Amino acid sequence: SVVVQSVPSSLEVILIPPRIDIIVRGGIKELQSLSDSAFRATVPYGDIETDTTGRVTPQVISPHDVLVVSQKPDYLKYIVRKRL
């Protein structure tokens, strides 16, 4: 799942879609030992605040010896609403 960082406590952000698929490249040893938890996909709330297009690009954080070749989708739509 993609996580939105630093969301004000009075707001809630819904990402559409909430997950992305990534393709990675690396050595066989490195790839064998990987799990989903080795990767993080995030969107800083500041990117949403300054956005004028209605979509944001998630940032993928991966182990240093693994290269992220592509991610799908490239952009995520979002909805920001007040928490009830």
N, C-alpha and C positions, 0 to 999 in steps of 0.2 A: 504494500500500500504506500501511496505517496503521502507524506506528512507535511502539513503547513506549519511553519515555525513562527513563533512570536505573535500568535493571534491574540488580540485583546480579549480579556475574559468576558466582555459583554457581547462578543460576536462569535459566530460559527461560520466556518467555510466548508462548503461541499465541493469536491472536485469531481469533474465528469470527464473521463472515467476516473475512478479512484485508484486504479492500478495501471502500471505500464509494463511492457515486456522489453527486455534488453537482450542484446546479443553481445557476447564478450569473446575476447581472444586472449590466450595465455598458454603457458606450458602445460603439458599433460598433468604433471605433478600438482601444479597450482590449481588447475580446474577440478581435479578429482576431489580435492579436499574442501571445495567450496560448498556453502549452503546458502539458502536465501538470505539468511541473517548477515551474510558478509557484505551485502549491498544495502544502501539506503537511498531513497529518492525523496527529495525535499523541495519545497517551494517556500522561500521567505515571504512572510506576509507583506513586507515592503514592496515586493514585486507586484502584488495584487493591488496595493494602494496606488501605485504609480502607473498601472496599466490602463491603456485606453482602447485596447482591442477586444477585450473580453476573453482573452486566453493567456496562459502563462507557460513557460518552459520549465519542467522539473530539472533539478540538478541531481545527477546520479553520483553517489560516492561509492567507490569500489576499492578493493585491496590494491596496494601499490603495484603489484606485479601482474595485474589483470587490466586489460584495456577494454573499455566499453566501445564497441564498434557502432552500434545503433540502438535506438530506443523507439518504441512505437506505443502510443502516438507521440509525435514530436511536441505537441502542445496539449494542454488540458484546459477545458472550460471550467468556470467556477461560479458559484453562487455564494454571496455573502449575506448573512441574515443575523438579526439580533437574537440572542439567546432568550428563551422564555423563562 
